[in-house]
């Protein structure tokens, strides 16, 4: 695990200086506190910061092939590296380390540019082939590890983080207004966009090549769905076997290892499977809150007790959000997900005890765990109502209700459902993942910003993935929705949050549910075995029923969130009033200060819950201070 970076000048006579790579590496010390490695030769430079996990003695990077003509740096872990090494050795390849990275290099020599197909793991790597004059980079199947790049026809600059790329001071920092619009709509920026117009993300399951001055991005992995014909019992056996194998593989480590335990289905299953494989108690870590409706520690304690784990807990206070500026520095671009704070704090606590943590992320997107899938199912019954009634009368009625201070509750759920019903039906479940509607943006955006975004289709990328799901052979409505989340919300929100917040504490987070083999299995399972009535993850729960306490199996989905709507009315009010002051908003010229004032007023008097909208704006304003106004 580490942070990687590279600079390649197309002009061979223009050298890359080690000092430039050192500056880039300095921004990623948290990703790799143990060691720095740099290789420069003529117009190419590769560098890394290492967090030592595998092969502590000989696993330093960059690594070269036998004759020093091909070099690699890699961020991540390759879980099948031993099998791959054995295969390549039989083909005559000679290894000089026990690292899980070196097999990638020899796989490239043996299988070519799409060698990522041979890998099982989480990774982003860069390879320089001197003899062929080819630069190759690839990102893992589902986007667990990050990879950013800037290309201006004269040089290619790549890194695990945007901040590293920006150490090259002449790279422009213009905001991509399409990315800003997506961020304010969904709270994240979809691939391949970033908040910077000229810096891009390499999409998951893709590789990048630069040869003869031409940059190409190609797909090496796609979900090609073939609906399973097996019955529930056989599918449960496959789920249990393959997830167990994924957990077993991901216990690979030369340093201490533990687990995040939220008390939800996914993390509880992982702890159960870990306990079966480990010869010592699993170390588990949980986060709680003083607000009772947000506190789920009782559930994590039940799992910890059942499996005799070495369990640790931490209670989050509102002053945790004073970390905002620091955490945005690790994110590099705005992310509106509130749960960056508990993710960071549980990672920080866990890092005191181990270096690797297994996390339950991905289970919701594979087995239909979110309330949005239930909402879309319920929406079908509402389509029989006259449109004017359910979009006008009902919406107006629910808008009059004051939101509850609870995490969810009947009123909060009902208000959110009605909000989603007012959005385009072809968005399906994504209607309830929109936090700023077109009508609201017309009030928020200044006229010049609206004019520049006039031709921008805010939902196009979501709808494109619904179409793509069909081309992959996915025709069931629920499975199409899950496919969309696997391609959008999961890699660009959830996995960004987990990677950046865990690596901020120099902790490696692994996600066994996202072994690409398990993803392919889950995608083949019929949707009616995932969502039965209003019961989410039905087949996963049935497959693992004997491993879990009843209170875990029977609980509903809560989500890893914080009581920020209450905090914004109290402890965080001064911060909000400062970063969203009318003078500041007006001076910047992007947003309508009177509408921002209305959002603040309604939230503070309790008539509406605008926490998502206000927090997204606050994050963007603080991000601008950090990345634009200081430079």
C-alpha positions as CSV (number, residue, x, y, z in Angstrom):
1,X,0.0,0.0,0.0
2,X,1.3,3.4,-0.9
3,X,1.0,6.6,-2.8
4,X,2.4,6.6,-6.4
5,X,3.3,9.3,-8.9
6,X,5.0,9.8,-12.2
7,X,6.1,12.4,-14.7
8,X,6.7,11.7,-18.4
9,X,7.9,14.3,-20.9
10,X,7.2,13.5,-24.5
11,X,10.4,15.3,-25.5
12,X,13.1,12.8,-24.7
13,X,15.7,15.6,-24.2
14,X,13.6,17.1,-21.4
15,X,14.7,15.3,-18.2
16,X,12.6,14.6,-15.1
17,X,14.2,15.9,-11.9
18,X,14.0,13.8,-8.7
19,X,13.3,17.0,-6.8
20,X,9.9,17.4,-8.6
21,X,9.0,13.8,-7.7
22,X,10.0,14.4,-4.1
23,X,7.6,17.3,-3.9
24,X,4.8,15.1,-5.2
25,X,5.7,12.3,-2.8
26,X,5.7,14.8,0.2
27,X,1.9,15.3,-0.3
28,X,1.4,11.5,0.1
29,X,3.5,10.7,3.2
30,X,0.3,9.7,5.0
31,X,-0.3,7.1,2.3
32,X,3.2,5.7,2.8
33,X,5.0,6.8,5.9
34,X,7.6,3.9,5.9
35,X,9.8,4.6,2.8
36,X,10.3,6.7,-0.3
37,X,11.5,5.3,-3.7
38,X,12.3,7.2,-6.9
39,X,13.5,6.2,-10.3
40,X,14.4,8.8,-12.9
41,X,15.9,8.2,-16.3
42,X,15.9,10.9,-19.0
43,X,12.3,12.0,-19.6
44,X,10.6,9.6,-17.2
45,X,10.3,9.5,-13.5
46,X,8.4,7.1,-11.2
47,X,8.1,7.5,-7.4
48,X,6.2,6.2,-4.4
49,X,5.7,6.5,-0.7
50,X,5.4,3.0,0.9
51,X,3.2,1.7,3.7
52,X,4.9,-1.7,4.3
53,X,2.4,-4.6,4.4
54,X,3.8,-7.4,2.3
55,X,7.5,-8.4,2.1
56,X,8.8,-5.9,4.6
57,X,12.4,-6.6,3.8
58,X,12.7,-6.7,0.0
59,X,9.4,-5.1,-1.2
60,X,10.8,-1.6,-1.9
61,X,9.6,0.2,-5.0
62,X,10.0,1.2,-7.9
63,X,10.8,-2.4,-9.0
64,X,12.4,-3.3,-12.4
65,X,12.5,-6.4,-14.5
66,X,15.6,-8.6,-14.9
67,X,17.5,-6.2,-17.2
68,X,16.2,-2.9,-15.8
69,X,14.3,-1.9,-19.0
70,X,10.8,-2.0,-17.4
71,X,9.8,-0.3,-14.1
72,X,6.7,-0.3,-12.0
73,X,5.2,1.5,-9.0
74,X,1.9,0.2,-7.5
75,X,-0.6,1.3,-4.9
76,X,-2.6,-1.6,-3.4
77,X,-2.5,-5.3,-2.8
78,X,-2.5,-8.2,-5.2
79,X,-4.2,-11.1,-3.4
80,X,-3.4,-13.8,-6.0
81,X,0.3,-12.8,-6.3
82,X,1.6,-16.2,-5.1
83,X,-0.4,-18.1,-7.7
84,X,0.6,-15.6,-10.4
85,X,4.2,-15.8,-9.4
86,X,4.2,-19.6,-9.6
87,X,2.7,-19.5,-13.1
88,X,5.2,-16.9,-14.3
89,X,8.2,-18.7,-12.8
90,X,7.2,-21.8,-14.8
91,X,7.3,-19.6,-17.9
92,X,10.9,-18.5,-17.1
93,X,10.5,-15.3,-15.3
94,X,13.0,-14.5,-12.6
95,X,11.9,-12.8,-9.3
96,X,14.1,-10.9,-7.0
97,X,11.6,-10.0,-4.2
98,X,8.7,-11.6,-2.4
99,X,6.6,-8.5,-3.1
100,X,3.0,-8.8,-4.4
101,X,3.9,-6.0,-6.9
102,X,6.7,-7.7,-8.8
103,X,4.3,-10.3,-10.4
104,X,2.4,-7.4,-12.1
105,X,5.6,-6.4,-13.9
106,X,6.3,-9.9,-15.2
107,X,2.6,-10.4,-16.1
108,X,3.0,-7.3,-18.3
109,X,6.0,-8.9,-20.0
110,X,4.0,-12.1,-20.5
111,X,0.5,-11.0,-21.2
112,X,0.8,-7.4,-22.4
113,X,-1.1,-4.2,-21.7
114,X,-4.3,-5.9,-20.4
115,X,-2.4,-7.9,-17.8
116,X,-4.7,-6.4,-15.1
117,X,-7.1,-9.1,-16.1
118,X,-4.8,-11.6,-14.4
119,X,-5.0,-9.7,-11.1
120,X,-7.2,-10.2,-8.1
121,X,-6.8,-7.3,-5.7
122,X,-7.1,-3.6,-5.2
123,X,-4.6,-1.6,-7.2
124,X,-3.5,1.4,-9.3
125,X,-0.1,1.0,-11.0
126,X,2.1,2.7,-13.5
127,X,4.6,0.9,-15.8
128,X,7.3,2.3,-18.0
129,X,8.6,0.1,-20.8
130,X,11.8,1.8,-22.0
131,X,12.4,-0.4,-25.1
132,X,8.9,0.0,-26.4
133,X,8.6,3.6,-25.2
134,X,5.2,2.9,-23.7
135,X,3.7,4.2,-20.5
136,X,1.0,2.0,-19.0
137,X,-1.3,2.6,-16.0
138,X,-4.3,0.6,-14.7
139,X,-6.9,0.8,-12.0
140,X,-8.6,-2.1,-10.2
141,X,-11.8,-3.6,-11.4
142,X,-14.2,-1.6,-9.2
143,X,-12.2,1.4,-8.3
144,X,-11.0,0.8,-4.8
145,X,-7.7,2.6,-5.3
146,X,-7.4,6.1,-6.9
147,X,-5.5,7.2,-10.0
148,X,-5.5,10.7,-11.4
149,X,-3.7,12.1,-14.4
150,X,-3.0,15.3,-16.4
151,X,-2.0,15.3,-20.0
152,X,-1.4,18.4,-22.2
153,X,0.2,16.7,-25.3
154,X,3.7,17.6,-23.9
155,X,3.8,15.7,-20.6
156,X,1.8,13.2,-18.6
157,X,1.6,13.7,-14.8
158,X,0.0,11.0,-12.7
159,X,-0.6,10.4,-9.0
160,X,-2.7,8.7,-6.3
161,X,-3.9,12.2,-5.3
162,X,-4.7,15.5,-7.0
163,X,-2.6,17.5,-4.6
164,X,0.5,15.6,-5.8
165,X,-0.2,16.6,-9.4
166,X,-0.7,20.2,-8.4
167,X,2.9,20.3,-7.1
168,X,3.6,21.0,-10.7
169,X,2.7,24.7,-10.3
170,X,2.0,25.4,-14.0
171,X,-0.9,22.9,-14.1
172,X,-4.1,25.0,-14.4
173,X,-6.6,25.0,-11.6
174,X,-9.8,26.0,-13.4
175,X,-12.9,24.5,-11.9
176,X,-14.8,22.1,-14.1
177,X,-18.3,23.5,-13.9
178,X,-19.9,20.2,-15.0
179,X,-18.1,18.5,-12.1
180,X,-19.3,21.2,-9.7
181,X,-22.9,20.8,-10.9
182,X,-22.6,17.0,-10.4
183,X,-21.1,17.5,-6.9
184,X,-23.9,19.8,-5.7
185,X,-26.5,17.4,-7.2
186,X,-25.1,14.0,-5.9
187,X,-22.4,15.1,-3.4
188,X,-19.6,13.5,-5.4
189,X,-17.8,14.0,-8.8
190,X,-18.3,11.1,-11.3
191,X,-15.4,9.5,-13.2
192,X,-13.6,10.5,-15.4
193,X,-14.2,14.1,-14.2
194,X,-12.6,15.8,-11.2
195,X,-13.3,19.2,-9.8
196,X,-10.4,20.5,-11.9
197,X,-11.1,20.8,-15.6
198,X,-7.7,19.5,-16.8
199,X,-7.2,16.7,-14.3
200,X,-9.0,13.4,-14.9
201,X,-9.7,10.1,-13.0
202,X,-8.8,6.8,-14.7
203,X,-12.1,4.9,-14.5
204,X,-12.3,1.6,-12.6
205,X,-11.6,-1.5,-14.7
206,X,-9.6,0.5,-17.3
207,X,-6.0,0.9,-18.3
208,X,-4.3,3.9,-19.9
209,X,-1.5,3.9,-22.5
210,X,0.7,6.6,-23.8
211,X,2.7,5.8,-26.9
212,X,4.0,8.0,-29.8
213,X,2.4,11.0,-28.1
214,X,-1.1,9.4,-28.2
215,X,-3.0,8.7,-25.0
216,X,-5.7,6.0,-25.0
217,X,-8.0,4.7,-22.2
218,X,-9.3,1.2,-22.7
219,X,-11.6,-1.1,-20.7
220,X,-10.1,-4.4,-19.5
221,X,-13.1,-5.7,-17.4
222,X,-16.8,-5.5,-17.8
223,X,-19.7,-7.2,-16.1
224,X,-21.2,-9.5,-18.7
225,X,-24.3,-10.8,-16.9
226,X,-25.6,-14.2,-17.4
227,X,-28.6,-14.6,-15.0
228,X,-28.0,-17.6,-12.8
229,X,-30.3,-20.6,-13.2
230,X,-29.5,-22.0,-9.8
231,X,-32.0,-22.2,-7.0
232,X,-31.6,-20.2,-3.7
233,X,-29.9,-23.0,-1.8
234,X,-27.1,-23.5,-4.4
235,X,-26.7,-19.7,-4.7
236,X,-26.3,-19.4,-0.9
237,X,-23.6,-22.1,-1.0
238,X,-21.8,-20.1,-3.7
239,X,-22.1,-16.8,-1.7
240,X,-20.8,-18.4,1.4
241,X,-17.9,-20.2,-0.3
242,X,-16.7,-17.3,-2.5
243,X,-17.0,-14.6,0.2
244,X,-15.2,-16.9,2.6
245,X,-12.4,-17.3,0.0
246,X,-12.2,-13.6,-0.5
247,X,-11.9,-13.0,3.3
248,X,-9.3,-15.7,3.5
249,X,-7.2,-14.1,0.7
250,X,-7.5,-10.7,2.2
251,X,-6.2,-11.8,5.6
252,X,-2.8,-11.9,3.8
253,X,-0.5,-9.6,5.7
254,X,2.9,-9.3,7.3
255,X,1.6,-6.7,9.8
256,X,-1.3,-6.7,12.4
257,X,-4.8,-6.8,11.0
258,X,-8.4,-6.2,12.3
259,X,-11.9,-5.1,11.2
260,X,-14.3,-2.2,11.2
261,X,-17.5,-3.4,13.0
262,X,-20.6,-1.1,12.5
263,X,-23.1,-3.7,13.7
264,X,-24.6,-3.9,10.2
265,X,-25.1,-7.0,8.2
266,X,-22.0,-6.6,6.0
267,X,-19.3,-5.9,8.6
268,X,-20.9,-8.5,11.0
269,X,-20.5,-11.2,8.3
270,X,-16.9,-10.3,7.7
271,X,-16.1,-10.5,11.4
272,X,-17.8,-13.9,11.6
273,X,-15.7,-15.2,8.6
274,X,-12.5,-13.7,10.0
275,X,-13.1,-15.4,13.3
276,X,-13.4,-18.7,11.5
277,X,-10.0,-18.2,9.8
278,X,-7.8,-16.5,12.5
279,X,-6.1,-18.3,15.3
280,X,-6.5,-15.3,17.7
281,X,-9.4,-13.0,18.6
282,X,-10.3,-10.5,15.8
283,X,-9.6,-6.9,16.8
284,X,-12.8,-4.9,16.1
285,X,-13.5,-1.2,16.2
286,X,-16.8,0.7,16.3
287,X,-18.0,4.4,16.4
288,X,-20.9,5.7,18.4
289,X,-22.8,8.9,19.1
290,X,-24.5,10.5,22.1
291,X,-27.7,10.9,20.1
292,X,-29.6,7.7,20.8
293,X,-31.1,7.3,17.3
294,X,-27.7,7.5,15.7
295,X,-26.0,5.2,18.2
296,X,-25.7,1.6,17.0
297,X,-23.1,0.3,19.4
298,X,-25.5,-2.3,20.9
299,X,-25.4,-4.2,17.6
300,X,-21.7,-4.2,17.2
301,X,-21.4,-5.3,20.8
302,X,-23.7,-8.3,20.1
303,X,-21.4,-9.5,17.3
304,X,-18.2,-8.8,19.3
305,X,-19.6,-10.8,22.2
306,X,-20.7,-13.8,19.9
307,X,-17.2,-14.1,18.4
308,X,-15.1,-13.0,21.5
309,X,-13.4,-10.2,19.6
310,X,-11.0,-7.7,21.1
311,X,-13.5,-4.9,20.8
312,X,-12.9,-1.1,21.0
313,X,-15.4,1.8,20.8
314,X,-15.2,5.5,20.3
315,X,-17.9,8.2,20.9
316,X,-17.9,11.1,18.4
317,X,-18.5,14.6,19.7
318,X,-19.6,17.6,17.5
319,X,-16.2,19.1,17.7
320,X,-15.0,16.3,15.4
321,X,-16.0,18.5,12.5
322,X,-13.3,21.0,13.3
323,X,-11.2,18.4,11.4
324,X,-13.0,19.7,8.2
325,X,-10.0,21.6,6.7
326,X,-7.6,18.8,7.5
327,X,-9.8,16.1,6.0
328,X,-10.6,18.0,2.8
329,X,-6.8,18.2,2.3
330,X,-6.8,14.4,2.2
331,X,-9.8,14.3,-0.2
332,X,-8.3,16.7,-2.7
333,X,-11.8,17.6,-4.1
334,X,-15.1,18.2,-2.5
335,X,-17.1,15.2,-1.2
336,X,-20.4,15.9,0.6
337,X,-20.7,12.6,2.4
338,X,-21.0,13.3,6.2
339,X,-19.6,10.0,7.1
340,X,-16.0,11.0,6.3
341,X,-15.8,12.0,10.0
342,X,-16.7,8.6,11.6
343,X,-14.7,6.8,9.0
344,X,-11.6,8.9,9.7
345,X,-12.0,8.6,13.5
346,X,-12.5,4.9,13.6
347,X,-9.5,4.5,11.3
348,X,-7.4,6.7,13.6
349,X,-8.4,4.6,16.6
350,X,-7.8,1.3,14.8
351,X,-4.4,2.5,13.5
352,X,-3.2,2.5,17.1
353,X,-3.6,-1.3,17.1
354,X,-3.0,-2.5,13.6
355,X,-2.1,-1.5,10.0
356,X,-4.8,-3.4,7.9
357,X,-8.5,-3.3,8.4
358,X,-11.3,-5.3,6.6
359,X,-14.4,-3.2,5.8
360,X,-17.9,-4.2,4.8
361,X,-18.3,-1.7,1.9
362,X,-19.9,-3.0,-1.3
363,X,-22.5,-5.3,0.2
364,X,-25.3,-2.7,-0.2
365,X,-24.6,-2.2,-3.9
366,X,-24.4,-5.9,-4.6
367,X,-27.4,-7.1,-2.7
368,X,-29.8,-4.2,-2.6
369,X,-29.2,-2.8,0.9
370,X,-30.3,0.8,0.5
371,X,-33.7,2.3,1.2
372,X,-33.6,3.9,-2.2
373,X,-34.3,0.5,-3.8
374,X,-37.4,0.1,-1.6
375,X,-38.5,3.6,-2.4
376,X,-38.3,2.9,-6.1
377,X,-40.4,-0.3,-5.6
378,X,-43.0,1.7,-3.6
379,X,-43.0,4.4,-6.3
380,X,-44.6,2.0,-8.8
381,X,-47.8,2.0,-6.7
382,X,-47.9,5.8,-6.7
383,X,-47.9,6.0,-10.5
384,X,-51.6,5.3,-10.5
385,X,-52.3,8.6,-8.8
386,X,-53.0,11.6,-11.0
387,X,-49.7,13.4,-11.5
388,X,-51.0,16.7,-10.3
389,X,-52.2,15.2,-7.0
390,X,-49.1,13.4,-6.0
391,X,-46.6,16.0,-7.3
392,X,-48.5,19.1,-6.0
393,X,-50.9,18.4,-3.3
394,X,-49.0,15.7,-1.5
395,X,-45.7,17.5,-1.9
396,X,-47.1,20.7,-0.5
397,X,-48.6,18.8,2.5
398,X,-45.4,17.1,3.4
399,X,-43.4,20.2,2.9
400,X,-45.4,21.8,5.8
401,X,-44.2,19.1,8.2
402,X,-41.3,19.9,10.4
403,X,-38.4,17.4,10.1
404,X,-37.6,15.2,13.1
405,X,-34.3,15.4,15.0
406,X,-34.1,11.6,14.7
407,X,-31.8,9.9,12.3
408,X,-34.7,8.7,10.1
409,X,-38.2,8.3,11.5
410,X,-41.5,8.2,9.8
411,X,-41.7,12.0,9.0
412,X,-38.2,12.2,7.7
413,X,-38.6,9.2,5.5
414,X,-41.9,10.4,4.2
415,X,-40.6,13.9,3.3
416,X,-37.6,12.4,1.5
417,X,-39.8,10.0,-0.4
418,X,-42.0,12.8,-1.6
419,X,-38.9,14.8,-2.6
420,X,-37.7,12.0,-4.8
421,X,-41.1,11.4,-6.4
422,X,-40.9,15.0,-7.8
423,X,-37.8,14.0,-9.9
424,X,-37.7,12.3,-13.3
425,X,-39.0,8.7,-13.0
426,X,-36.4,7.4,-15.4
427,X,-33.8,8.0,-12.7
428,X,-35.4,5.1,-10.7
429,X,-33.7,4.8,-7.3
430,X,-31.3,7.6,-8.1
431,X,-34.1,10.0,-7.5
432,X,-33.5,9.6,-3.8
433,X,-29.8,10.2,-4.2
434,X,-30.3,13.7,-5.6
435,X,-29.7,16.4,-3.0
436,X,-30.2,19.5,-5.1
437,X,-32.9,19.5,-7.8
438,X,-33.0,21.4,-11.0
439,X,-35.5,23.8,-9.6
440,X,-33.3,24.5,-6.5
441,X,-30.3,25.0,-8.7
442,X,-32.1,27.6,-10.7
443,X,-32.5,29.5,-7.4
444,X,-29.0,28.8,-6.1
445,X,-26.9,29.5,-9.2
446,X,-26.1,33.0,-10.4
447,X,-27.2,33.7,-13.9
448,X,-23.7,33.4,-15.4
449,X,-23.1,30.0,-13.9
450,X,-26.5,28.9,-15.1
451,X,-25.7,30.2,-18.6
452,X,-22.4,28.2,-18.7
453,X,-24.2,25.0,-17.7
454,X,-27.1,25.5,-20.1
455,X,-26.1,22.6,-22.3
456,X,-25.0,20.4,-19.4
457,X,-27.1,17.3,-18.8
458,X,-27.1,16.8,-15.0
459,X,-28.5,13.2,-15.1
460,X,-27.0,12.0,-18.4
461,X,-24.2,9.9,-16.8
462,X,-26.7,8.1,-14.5
463,X,-29.0,7.3,-17.4
464,X,-26.0,6.2,-19.6
465,X,-25.2,3.5,-17.0
466,X,-28.8,2.2,-17.1
467,X,-28.4,1.8,-20.8
468,X,-25.0,0.2,-20.4
469,X,-26.5,-2.3,-17.9
470,X,-28.8,-3.5,-20.7
471,X,-25.9,-4.0,-23.1
472,X,-24.2,-6.1,-20.4
473,X,-27.3,-8.4,-20.3
474,X,-28.8,-7.0,-17.2
475,X,-32.6,-6.6,-17.7
476,X,-34.1,-6.8,-14.2
477,X,-35.0,-3.4,-12.8
478,X,-33.3,-3.9,-9.4
479,X,-30.1,-5.4,-10.9
480,X,-29.9,-2.4,-13.3
481,X,-30.1,-0.1,-10.3
482,X,-27.4,-2.0,-8.6
483,X,-25.2,-1.9,-11.7
484,X,-25.6,1.9,-11.8
485,X,-24.5,2.2,-8.2
486,X,-21.5,-0.1,-8.8
487,X,-20.4,2.3,-11.6
488,X,-21.2,5.6,-9.9
489,X,-22.0,6.0,-6.2
490,X,-19.7,3.1,-5.0
491,X,-16.4,4.1,-6.7
492,X,-16.9,7.9,-6.6
493,X,-18.3,8.3,-3.2
494,X,-18.1,5.3,-0.9
495,X,-14.7,4.0,-2.0
496,X,-13.2,7.6,-2.1
497,X,-14.3,8.1,1.5
498,X,-13.0,4.8,2.7
499,X,-9.6,5.0,0.9
500,X,-8.9,8.7,1.7
501,X,-10.0,8.6,5.4
502,X,-8.2,5.3,6.2
503,X,-5.0,6.3,4.4
504,X,-5.1,9.7,6.2
505,X,-4.2,7.6,9.2
506,X,-1.8,5.3,7.3
507,X,-4.3,2.5,7.7
508,X,-5.0,0.1,4.8
509,X,-8.7,-0.7,4.3
510,X,-9.6,-3.9,2.4
511,X,-13.1,-4.7,1.0
512,X,-13.7,-8.4,0.6
513,X,-17.2,-7.9,-0.9
514,X,-15.5,-6.3,-3.9
515,X,-13.4,-9.2,-5.1
516,X,-14.4,-9.0,-8.7
517,X,-15.3,-12.7,-8.7
518,X,-17.8,-12.1,-5.9
519,X,-19.1,-9.0,-7.8
520,X,-19.8,-11.2,-10.9
521,X,-21.5,-13.8,-8.8
522,X,-23.8,-11.2,-7.0
523,X,-24.7,-9.6,-10.3
524,X,-25.9,-12.9,-11.7
525,X,-28.4,-13.4,-8.8
526,X,-32.0,-12.5,-9.7
527,X,-33.2,-9.3,-8.1
528,X,-36.2,-11.0,-6.4
529,X,-33.7,-13.0,-4.2
530,X,-32.1,-9.7,-3.1
531,X,-35.1,-7.6,-2.3
532,X,-38.1,-9.6,-1.1
533,X,-41.0,-7.3,-0.3
534,X,-39.3,-4.7,1.8
535,X,-36.6,-7.0,3.1
536,X,-33.2,-6.1,1.7
537,X,-30.3,-8.4,1.1
538,X,-32.5,-11.4,1.6
539,X,-30.3,-14.1,0.0
540,X,-27.1,-12.8,1.7
541,X,-28.8,-12.9,5.1
542,X,-30.1,-16.4,4.4
543,X,-26.7,-17.6,3.3
544,X,-25.1,-16.3,6.6
545,X,-28.0,-16.7,9.0
546,X,-26.3,-19.2,11.2
547,X,-23.3,-16.9,11.7
548,X,-25.2,-13.9,13.0
549,X,-27.2,-12.9,16.2
550,X,-30.9,-12.6,15.6
551,X,-30.9,-8.8,16.3
552,X,-28.4,-8.3,13.5
553,X,-30.4,-10.4,11.0
554,X,-33.7,-8.7,11.7
555,X,-32.6,-5.1,11.9
556,X,-33.2,-2.5,9.2
557,X,-30.7,-0.5,7.2
558,X,-29.4,2.5,9.1
559,X,-26.3,3.7,7.3
560,X,-23.0,5.1,8.6
561,X,-24.1,8.7,9.3
562,X,-23.7,11.5,11.8
563,X,-26.3,13.9,13.4
564,X,-25.1,16.8,11.3
565,X,-28.6,18.3,10.8
566,X,-28.7,18.8,14.6
567,X,-25.1,20.0,14.8
568,X,-25.6,22.7,12.2
569,X,-28.3,24.2,14.4
570,X,-26.0,24.2,17.4
571,X,-22.3,23.5,17.7
572,X,-21.5,24.0,14.0
573,X,-23.7,27.1,13.5
574,X,-20.7,29.5,13.8
575,X,-18.8,27.7,11.1
576,X,-21.8,27.6,8.8
577,X,-22.5,31.3,9.3
578,X,-18.8,32.1,8.6
579,X,-18.1,30.1,5.4
580,X,-21.6,30.8,4.0
581,X,-21.7,34.5,4.9
582,X,-23.6,36.7,2.3
583,X,-20.6,38.9,1.6
584,X,-18.4,35.9,0.8
585,X,-21.0,34.2,-1.4
586,X,-21.8,37.4,-3.3
587,X,-18.1,38.2,-3.8
588,X,-17.4,34.8,-5.4
589,X,-20.1,35.2,-7.9
590,X,-21.2,31.6,-8.3
591,X,-24.2,31.4,-6.0
592,X,-27.2,33.5,-5.1
593,X,-26.6,34.8,-1.6
594,X,-30.3,35.4,-0.8
595,X,-31.1,31.7,-1.6
596,X,-28.3,30.5,0.6
597,X,-29.6,32.8,3.4
598,X,-33.1,31.2,3.0
599,X,-31.6,27.7,3.3
600,X,-29.8,28.7,6.5
601,X,-32.9,30.4,7.9
602,X,-35.2,27.4,7.3
603,X,-32.7,24.9,8.7
604,X,-32.0,27.0,11.8
605,X,-35.7,27.5,12.6
606,X,-36.3,23.8,12.1
607,X,-38.9,24.2,9.4
608,X,-36.8,22.2,6.9
609,X,-33.8,19.9,6.9
610,X,-31.3,21.5,4.5
611,X,-28.3,19.7,6.0
612,X,-27.2,18.1,2.8
613,X,-27.4,21.3,0.8
614,X,-25.7,23.4,3.4
615,X,-22.9,21.0,4.2
616,X,-22.2,20.5,0.5
617,X,-21.9,24.3,0.1
618,X,-19.7,24.5,3.2
619,X,-17.4,21.8,2.0
620,X,-17.0,23.5,-1.4
621,X,-16.3,26.9,0.1
622,X,-13.6,25.4,2.5
623,X,-12.1,23.5,-0.4
624,X,-11.8,26.7,-2.5
625,X,-10.0,28.3,0.4
626,X,-7.6,25.4,0.5
627,X,-6.9,24.8,-3.2
628,X,-7.7,28.0,-5.1
629,X,-7.4,31.1,-2.8
630,X,-4.1,30.0,-1.3
631,X,-2.5,29.7,-4.7
